Amino acid sequence: MNDKSQQSVANSLEAEQNLLPYMPYLLQDLWAFGSSVNQILDLIGTLPLSSDSTKVLDLGCGKGAVSIRIASKLRFDVVGVDAMSEFLKDAQRKSSEYQVSDLCCFIERDILTYVTNEHNFDIVILASLGGIFGSNKKTIENLRTQIRPGGYMIIDDGYLKKREVLSRKGYEHYRNYEKTVQELTFFNDRLFTEISTTEVSRKTNDEYLKVIDNRCMKLISQYPELEKDIKNYLDLQREECDIINSELEGMIWVLKKAAA
Ligand SMILES: C[S@@+](CC[C@H](N)C(=O)[O-])C[C@H]1O[C@@H](n2cnc3c(N)ncnc32)[C@H](O)[C@@H]1O
């Protein structure tokens, strides 16, 4: 992984780059990293698509929690792209466990370069990657290049409940509801469905924190020299949960790409 990809992965996991080698250990008890898997699955289940021909792209798929559940429940073909090889190994293992390895293909690549080539998927998913492409408008501009006209873009992210902007690193793309929708529909795509994830993700985040806290303590006892960095990482995780709870409304947006 080059330095730019490493930085992007570290940002998406709210970690400093020097902790990246330890992230597979710290996140070993989690399958999904912050996305609302069941809600994404339910929403996709309502789309008018048939199981024998639908192709899905899951950008930043992590350990494949979303990809594999889609393949398993809906029998869609799924391509998951992520830069962390350790996460993809877990995704591969899980796809065998769920008996969907024939439907799943996991690719180790930087998604910022992956999207520079156009693709013709029916659905593209961006779950819990925030503003990796920049603004919401930039996100949609990039996602649109990955699907056919009439295809669907699914974004698991959110909007600011009270403020106009947040200056915290990784949160610069957030806007209020109206501005977010304006940006997401800038290219005349239709906002097909939207659903709040706030309640579900609050529970998930609490669980996430407990699990990570436990692994962090174990890691500190193994590597006392990392104590400061690991505690800093834990503080960031707690801060992130607080911000999500107080400032953001979690949302899954489903957009239908305009016809050509
Ligand atoms: C917060 S996790 C979300 C994972 C997954 N979507 C899920 O919901 O479980 C962010 C993921 O994006 C990946 N990632 C971040 N930046 C990336 C990049 N530039 N290229 C590829 N993967 C990236 C990380 O490795 C990580 O697996």
The ligand as a Gaussian input file, in Angstrom:
#p B3LYP/6-31G(d) Opt

LIG

0 1
 C      -14.917000       2.473000       8.361000
 S      -14.389000       1.142000       7.355000
 C      -15.901000       0.636000       6.570000
 C      -15.780000      -0.769000       6.040000
 C      -17.049000      -1.364000       5.442000
 N      -17.678000      -0.533000       4.451000
 C      -18.009000      -1.702000       6.544000
 O      -19.016000      -1.042000       6.619000
 O      -17.711000      -2.610000       7.320000
 C      -13.536000       1.938000       6.031000
 C      -12.870000       0.943000       5.081000
 O      -12.409000       1.632000       3.941000
 C      -11.126000       1.173000       3.600000
 N      -10.464000       2.279000       2.908000
 C      -10.273000       3.542000       3.336000
 N       -9.678000       4.279000       2.402000
 C       -9.491000       3.445000       1.342000
 C       -8.925000       3.625000       0.059000
 N       -8.437000       4.802000      -0.334000
 N       -8.905000       2.572000      -0.781000
 C       -9.402000       1.370000      -0.400000
 N       -9.944000       1.142000       0.803000
 C       -9.984000       2.175000       1.664000
 C      -10.485000       0.769000       4.924000
 O       -9.470000      -0.159000       4.740000
 C      -11.683000       0.200000       5.668000
 O      -11.812000      -1.160000       5.444000

